[in-house]
Amino acid sequence: MPDSDRLRALRVVLVLVGLIFIFGIYTLGIVWPSGWVWGEVGPRSFIPSHYLMMIIGVYATLGVFLIIASKNPAAHASLIWFTVWSSVVHGGIAG
């Protein structure tokens, strides 16, 4: 695959992951609360926990910066690698 195609694919992935981080976690909390809403799940589960709001805030912020990084991935390599490795670690601990 030529470098220009790889760069384009990376840019698309960064935007998609950024959008998932911005909108996906909250959406999954509504659609599948038992899997995504930490804390109280029950009659009052429409009130998000403080932990969930913190996670949404952190990931939404990271999502915005990933979208910004998609314009020039080489200049934001450390942010991209942080996202990759922190997600691997998070998955390893949570899984």
DSSP file (Angstrom, degrees, kcal/mol; ACC not computed):
  #  RESIDUE AA STRUCTURE BP1 BP2  ACC     N-H-->O    O-->H-N    N-H-->O    O-->H-N    TCO  KAPPA ALPHA  PHI   PSI    X-CA   Y-CA   Z-CA
    1    1 A M              0   0    0      0, 0.0     5,-0.1     0, 0.0     0, 0.0   0.000 360.0 360.0 360.0 127.9    0.0    0.0    0.0
    2    2 A P     >  -     0   0    0      0, 0.0     4,-2.1     0, 0.0     3,-0.4  -0.227 360.0-113.9 -62.5 154.4    1.5    3.4   -1.0
    3    3 A D  H  > S+     0   0    0      1,-0.2     4,-2.6     2,-0.2     5,-0.2   0.850 115.8  57.2 -58.9 -36.1    2.3    5.8    1.8
    4    4 A S  H  > S+     0   0    0      1,-0.2     4,-2.0     2,-0.2    -1,-0.2   0.886 108.1  47.0 -65.4 -36.9   -0.3    8.3    0.6
    5    5 A D  H  > S+     0   0    0     -3,-0.4     4,-2.5     2,-0.2    -1,-0.2   0.888 112.0  50.3 -69.7 -38.5   -3.0    5.6    1.0
    6    6 A R  H  X S+     0   0    0     -4,-2.1     4,-2.5     2,-0.2    -2,-0.2   0.901 110.8  49.4 -65.4 -40.7   -1.7    4.6    4.4
    7    7 A L  H  X S+     0   0    0     -4,-2.6     4,-2.4     2,-0.2    -2,-0.2   0.912 111.5  48.8 -64.4 -42.7   -1.8    8.3    5.5
    8    8 A R  H  X S+     0   0    0     -4,-2.0     4,-2.3     2,-0.2    -2,-0.2   0.915 111.6  49.3 -63.3 -42.6   -5.3    8.7    4.2
    9    9 A A  H  X S+     0   0    0     -4,-2.5     4,-2.6     2,-0.2    -2,-0.2   0.909 110.7  50.7 -63.5 -41.7   -6.4    5.5    6.0
   10   10 A L  H  X S+     0   0    0     -4,-2.5     4,-2.7     1,-0.2    -2,-0.2   0.915 109.6  50.6 -61.3 -43.1   -4.8    6.7    9.3
   11   11 A R  H  X S+     0   0    0     -4,-2.4     4,-2.0     2,-0.2    -2,-0.2   0.915 111.1  48.1 -61.5 -43.2   -6.6   10.1    8.9
   12   12 A V  H  X S+     0   0    0     -4,-2.3     4,-2.6     2,-0.2    -2,-0.2   0.929 112.5  48.8 -63.1 -45.3  -10.0    8.3    8.5
   13   13 A V  H  X S+     0   0    0     -4,-2.6     4,-3.0     1,-0.2     5,-0.3   0.906 109.5  52.5 -62.4 -42.1   -9.3    6.0   11.5
   14   14 A L  H  X S+     0   0    0     -4,-2.7     4,-2.2     1,-0.2    -1,-0.2   0.908 111.9  45.5 -61.6 -41.5   -8.4    9.0   13.7
   15   15 A V  H  X S+     0   0    0     -4,-2.0     4,-2.5     2,-0.2    -2,-0.2   0.929 114.6  48.0 -67.1 -44.6  -11.6   10.9   12.8
   16   16 A L  H  X S+     0   0    0     -4,-2.6     4,-2.4     2,-0.2    -2,-0.2   0.934 114.4  44.9 -63.0 -46.5  -13.7    7.8   13.3
   17   17 A V  H  X S+     0   0    0     -4,-3.0     4,-2.7     1,-0.2    -1,-0.2   0.902 112.4  53.4 -64.2 -39.9  -12.1    6.9   16.7
   18   18 A G  H  X S+     0   0    0     -4,-2.2     4,-2.1    -5,-0.3    -2,-0.2   0.922 110.3  46.4 -59.3 -44.8  -12.4   10.6   17.7
   19   19 A L  H  X>S+     0   0    0     -4,-2.5     4,-2.9     2,-0.2     5,-0.6   0.882 111.8  51.4 -66.3 -38.3  -16.1   10.6   16.9
   20   20 A I  I  X>S+     0   0    0     -4,-2.4     4,-2.0     1,-0.2     5,-0.8   0.923 110.9  48.5 -63.2 -43.2  -16.6    7.3   18.7
   21   21 A F  I  <5S+     0   0    0     -4,-2.7     4,-0.3     3,-0.2    -2,-0.2   0.877 116.0  44.3 -64.0 -36.8  -14.8    8.8   21.8
   22   22 A I  I  <5S+     0   0    0     -4,-2.1     4,-0.2    -5,-0.2    -2,-0.2   0.933 135.4   9.3 -73.8 -46.4  -16.9   11.9   21.6
   23   23 A F  I  X5S+     0   0    0     -4,-2.9     4,-1.6    -5,-0.1    -3,-0.2   0.694 115.2  69.5-109.6 -23.8  -20.4   10.4   21.0
   24   24 A G  I  X<S+     0   0    0     -4,-2.0     4,-2.8    -5,-0.6     5,-0.2   0.861  92.1  53.4 -74.0 -38.6  -20.1    6.6   21.5
   25   25 A I  H  ><S+     0   0    0     -5,-0.8     4,-1.8    -4,-0.3    -1,-0.2   0.935 113.4  42.9 -67.5 -45.3  -19.5    6.2   25.2
   26   26 A Y  H  > S+     0   0    0     -4,-0.2     4,-1.4     2,-0.2    -1,-0.2   0.924 114.8  51.5 -63.4 -43.5  -22.5    8.2   26.2
   27   27 A T  H  X S+     0   0    0     -4,-1.6     4,-2.7     1,-0.2     3,-0.4   0.918 109.6  49.0 -60.6 -44.6  -24.6    6.5   23.5
   28   28 A L  H  X S+     0   0    0     -4,-2.8     4,-3.0     1,-0.2    -1,-0.2   0.851 106.2  58.3 -63.8 -33.1  -23.6    3.1   24.7
   29   29 A G  H  < S+     0   0    0     -4,-1.8    -1,-0.2    -5,-0.2    -2,-0.2   0.829 111.8  40.8 -63.6 -32.0  -24.4    4.1   28.3
   30   30 A I  H  < S+     0   0    0     -4,-1.4    -2,-0.2    -3,-0.4    -1,-0.2   0.907 121.8  39.7 -80.1 -45.7  -28.0    4.8   27.1
   31   31 A V  H  < S+     0   0    0     -4,-2.7    -2,-0.2     1,-0.2    -3,-0.2   0.878 134.2  18.6 -73.2 -39.4  -28.4    1.8   24.9
   32   32 A W    >X  +     0   0    0     -4,-3.0     4,-1.3    -5,-0.2     3,-1.2  -0.583  68.8 164.6-134.8  69.1  -26.6   -0.8   27.1
   33   33 A P  H 3> S+     0   0    0      0, 0.0     4,-2.5     0, 0.0     3,-0.2   0.830  72.9  60.5 -62.2 -33.9  -26.4    0.6   30.6
   34   34 A S  H 34 S+     0   0    0      1,-0.2    -5,-0.1     2,-0.2    -2,-0.0   0.776 113.8  37.9 -66.8 -22.4  -25.5   -2.7   32.3
   35   35 A G  H <4 S+     0   0    0     -3,-1.2    -1,-0.2    -7,-0.2    -6,-0.1   0.649 132.0  22.3 -97.9 -17.5  -22.3   -2.9   30.2
   36   36 A W  H  < S+     0   0    0     -4,-1.3     2,-0.8    -8,-0.2    -7,-0.2   0.613  98.1  83.7-127.8 -18.6  -21.3    0.8   30.2
   37   37 A V     <  -     0   0    0     -4,-2.5     2,-0.3    -5,-0.3    -1,-0.1  -0.816  62.0-159.0 -96.5 109.7  -22.9    2.7   33.1
   38   38 A W        +     0   0    0     -2,-0.8     2,-0.4    11,-0.1    14,-0.4  -0.632  60.1  20.5 -86.3 144.5  -20.7    2.2   36.1
   39   39 A G  S    S+     0   0    0     -2,-0.3     2,-0.3    12,-0.1    -2,-0.1  -0.841 114.4  22.0 102.3-139.0  -22.3    2.8   39.5
   40   40 A E        +     0   0    0     -2,-0.4     2,-0.5     7,-0.1     9,-0.1  -0.506  57.6 174.9 -74.6 124.9  -26.0    2.7   40.0
   41   41 A V        +     0   0    0     -2,-0.3    -2,-0.1     5,-0.0    -1,-0.0  -0.969  46.2  65.3-126.8 114.0  -28.0    0.8   37.4
   42   42 A G  S >  S-     0   0    0     -2,-0.5     3,-2.1     0, 0.0     4,-0.2  -0.924 103.7 -18.1 169.9-148.1  -31.7    0.5   38.2
   43   43 A P  T 3  S+     0   0    0      0, 0.0     3,-0.3     0, 0.0    -3,-0.0   0.805 138.2  41.4 -59.2 -29.6  -34.7    2.8   38.6
   44   44 A R  T >  S+     0   0    0      1,-0.2     3,-2.1     2,-0.1    -4,-0.1   0.180  78.4 114.2-101.9  18.6  -32.5    5.9   38.9
   45   45 A S  T <   +     0   0    0     -3,-2.1    -1,-0.2     1,-0.3     4,-0.1   0.615  59.1  77.9 -68.5  -9.9  -30.0    4.9   36.2
   46   46 A F  T 3  S+     0   0    0     -3,-0.3    -1,-0.3    -4,-0.2    -2,-0.1   0.686  81.5  76.9 -69.0 -15.4  -31.2    7.8   34.1
   47   47 A I  S <  S-     0   0    0     -3,-2.1    -7,-0.1    -7,-0.1    -1,-0.1  -0.856  90.9-133.4 -93.7 108.5  -29.0    9.9   36.4
   48   48 A P        -     0   0    0      0, 0.0    -2,-0.1     0, 0.0    -9,-0.1  -0.276  19.2-113.8 -64.4 145.8  -25.4    9.3   35.2
   49   49 A S     >  -     0   0    0    -11,-0.3     4,-2.1    -9,-0.1     5,-0.2  -0.347  21.1-116.3 -73.1 159.7  -22.8    8.4   37.9
   50   50 A H  H  > S+     0   0    0      1,-0.2     4,-2.2     2,-0.2     5,-0.2   0.874 117.0  56.1 -63.3 -36.0  -20.0   10.9   38.5
   51   51 A Y  H  > S+     0   0    0      2,-0.2     4,-2.5     1,-0.2    -1,-0.2   0.932 106.8  48.3 -62.5 -46.1  -17.6    8.2   37.3
   52   52 A L  H  > S+     0   0    0    -14,-0.4     4,-2.8     1,-0.2    -1,-0.2   0.909 110.8  51.0 -61.0 -42.3  -19.4    7.8   34.0
   53   53 A M  H  X S+     0   0    0     -4,-2.1     4,-2.3     1,-0.2    -1,-0.2   0.878 110.2  50.2 -64.1 -36.5  -19.4   11.6   33.5
   54   54 A M  H  X S+     0   0    0     -4,-2.2     4,-2.5     2,-0.2    -2,-0.2   0.932 111.7  47.4 -65.5 -45.6  -15.6   11.7   34.2
   55   55 A I  H  X S+     0   0    0     -4,-2.5     4,-2.8     1,-0.2     5,-0.3   0.922 112.3  49.7 -62.4 -44.6  -14.9    9.0   31.7
   56   56 A I  H  X S+     0   0    0     -4,-2.8     4,-2.7     1,-0.2     5,-0.3   0.920 111.5  49.6 -60.2 -43.4  -17.1   10.7   29.1
   57   57 A G  H  X S+     0   0    0     -4,-2.3     4,-1.9    -5,-0.2    -2,-0.2   0.920 113.5  45.1 -62.0 -44.8  -15.3   14.0   29.7
   58   58 A V  H  X S+     0   0    0     -4,-2.5     4,-2.3     2,-0.2    -2,-0.2   0.947 117.9  42.4 -65.6 -48.7  -11.8   12.4   29.4
   59   59 A Y  H  X S+     0   0    0     -4,-2.8     4,-2.5     2,-0.2    -2,-0.2   0.871 112.6  52.8 -70.2 -35.7  -12.6   10.4   26.3
   60   60 A A  H  X S+     0   0    0     -4,-2.7     4,-2.1    -5,-0.3    -1,-0.2   0.912 110.5  48.7 -64.2 -40.7  -14.5   13.2   24.6
   61   61 A T  H  X S+     0   0    0     -4,-1.9     4,-2.0    -5,-0.3    -2,-0.2   0.932 111.8  48.6 -62.5 -45.7  -11.6   15.5   25.1
   62   62 A L  H  X S+     0   0    0     -4,-2.3     4,-2.0     1,-0.2    -2,-0.2   0.891 109.0  55.1 -60.6 -39.1   -9.2   12.8   23.7
   63   63 A G  H  X S+     0   0    0     -4,-2.5     4,-2.0     2,-0.2    -1,-0.2   0.901 105.6  50.9 -60.8 -42.6  -11.6   12.4   20.7
   64   64 A V  H  X S+     0   0    0     -4,-2.1     4,-2.1     1,-0.2    -1,-0.2   0.928 111.5  47.9 -60.6 -44.9  -11.4   16.1   19.9
   65   65 A F  H  X S+     0   0    0     -4,-2.0     4,-2.4     1,-0.2    -1,-0.2   0.817 108.0  55.1 -69.7 -29.5   -7.7   16.0   19.9
   66   66 A L  H  X S+     0   0    0     -4,-2.0     4,-1.3     2,-0.2    -1,-0.2   0.891 107.5  49.9 -67.5 -38.3   -7.6   12.9   17.7
   67   67 A I  H  < S+     0   0    0     -4,-2.0     4,-0.4     2,-0.2     3,-0.3   0.913 111.8  47.8 -65.3 -41.2   -9.7   14.7   15.2
   68   68 A I  H >< S+     0   0    0     -4,-2.1     3,-1.4     1,-0.2     4,-0.4   0.914 109.5  54.0 -62.2 -42.3   -7.3   17.6   15.3
   69   69 A A  H >< S+     0   0    0     -4,-2.4     3,-0.9     1,-0.3    -1,-0.2   0.751  92.6  73.3 -64.4 -24.1   -4.4   15.2   15.0
   70   70 A S  T 3< S+     0   0    0     -4,-1.3    -1,-0.3    -3,-0.3    -2,-0.2   0.742  87.8  62.4 -64.6 -21.4   -5.9   13.7   11.8
   71   71 A K  T <  S+     0   0    0     -3,-1.4    -1,-0.2    -4,-0.4    -2,-0.2   0.828 127.2   7.3 -72.8 -31.2   -4.9   16.9    9.9
   72   72 A N    X>  +     0   0    0     -3,-0.9     3,-1.0    -4,-0.4     4,-0.6  -0.543  69.8 175.6-149.8  76.5   -1.2   16.2   10.5
   73   73 A P  G >4 S+     0   0    0      0, 0.0     3,-1.1     0, 0.0     7,-0.2   0.823  77.8  60.7 -57.5 -35.4   -0.6   12.8   12.1
   74   74 A A  G >4 S+     0   0    0      1,-0.3     3,-0.9     2,-0.2     4,-0.2   0.860 103.6  50.8 -61.8 -35.0    3.2   13.0   12.0
   75   75 A A  G <4 S+     0   0    0     -3,-1.0    -1,-0.3     1,-0.2     3,-0.1   0.635 116.1  42.1 -76.4 -13.1    3.1   16.1   14.2
   76   76 A H  G <X S+     0   0    0     -3,-1.1     4,-2.1    -4,-0.6     3,-0.3  -0.047  72.1 127.2-123.1  30.1    0.9   14.3   16.8
   77   77 A A  H <> S+     0   0    0     -3,-0.9     4,-2.8     1,-0.2     5,-0.2   0.870  72.1  54.7 -59.3 -39.6    2.5   10.9   16.9
   78   78 A S  H  > S+     0   0    0      1,-0.2     4,-2.2     2,-0.2    -1,-0.2   0.890 108.7  48.4 -65.3 -37.7    2.9   10.9   20.7
   79   79 A L  H  > S+     0   0    0     -3,-0.3     4,-2.3     2,-0.2    -1,-0.2   0.917 112.4  49.1 -65.0 -42.8   -0.8   11.6   21.1
   80   80 A I  H  X S+     0   0    0     -4,-2.1     4,-2.3     1,-0.2    -2,-0.2   0.929 113.3  45.7 -63.2 -45.8   -1.7    8.8   18.7
   81   81 A W  H  X S+     0   0    0     -4,-2.8     4,-2.8     2,-0.2     5,-0.3   0.857 110.1  54.8 -67.8 -34.2    0.6    6.3   20.4
   82   82 A F  H  X S+     0   0    0     -4,-2.2     4,-2.7    -5,-0.2     5,-0.3   0.931 109.2  48.2 -60.5 -44.6   -0.7    7.3   23.8
   83   83 A T  H  X S+     0   0    0     -4,-2.3     4,-1.7     2,-0.2    -2,-0.2   0.924 113.6  47.0 -61.4 -45.3   -4.2    6.6   22.6
   84   84 A V  H  X S+     0   0    0     -4,-2.3     4,-1.9     2,-0.2    -2,-0.2   0.968 118.3  38.7 -61.4 -55.1   -3.2    3.2   21.2
   85   85 A W  H  X S+     0   0    0     -4,-2.8     4,-2.5     1,-0.2     5,-0.2   0.854 114.5  52.0 -71.8 -35.3   -1.2    2.0   24.3
   86   86 A S  H  X S+     0   0    0     -4,-2.7     4,-2.5    -5,-0.3    -1,-0.2   0.861 110.7  50.1 -68.3 -32.0   -3.6    3.4   26.9
   87   87 A S  H  X S+     0   0    0     -4,-1.7     4,-2.7    -5,-0.3    -2,-0.2   0.882 110.1  50.1 -70.0 -38.6   -6.5    1.7   25.1
   88   88 A V  H  X S+     0   0    0     -4,-1.9     4,-2.3     2,-0.2    -2,-0.2   0.936 114.1  44.9 -62.6 -46.8   -4.5   -1.6   25.1
   89   89 A V  H  X S+     0   0    0     -4,-2.5     4,-2.4     2,-0.2     5,-0.2   0.928 113.1  50.2 -63.5 -45.5   -3.8   -1.3   28.8
   90   90 A H  H  X S+     0   0    0     -4,-2.5     4,-3.1     1,-0.2     5,-0.3   0.931 112.2  47.9 -58.4 -46.7   -7.4   -0.3   29.6
   91   91 A G  H  X S+     0   0    0     -4,-2.7     4,-2.2     1,-0.2    -1,-0.2   0.878 110.9  51.6 -62.0 -38.7   -8.6   -3.3   27.6
   92   92 A G  H  < S+     0   0    0     -4,-2.3    -1,-0.2     2,-0.2    -2,-0.2   0.881 115.9  39.9 -66.0 -38.3   -6.2   -5.6   29.4
   93   93 A I  H  < S+     0   0    0     -4,-2.4    -2,-0.2    -5,-0.2    -1,-0.2   0.915 122.3  40.0 -76.6 -44.5   -7.3   -4.4   32.8
   94   94 A A  H  <        0   0    0     -4,-3.1    -2,-0.2    -5,-0.2    -3,-0.2   0.764 360.0 360.0 -77.7 -24.9  -11.0   -4.2   32.1
   95   95 A G     <        0   0    0     -4,-2.2    -1,-0.2    -5,-0.3    -2,-0.1   0.468 360.0 360.0 -80.9 360.0  -11.2   -7.4   30.1
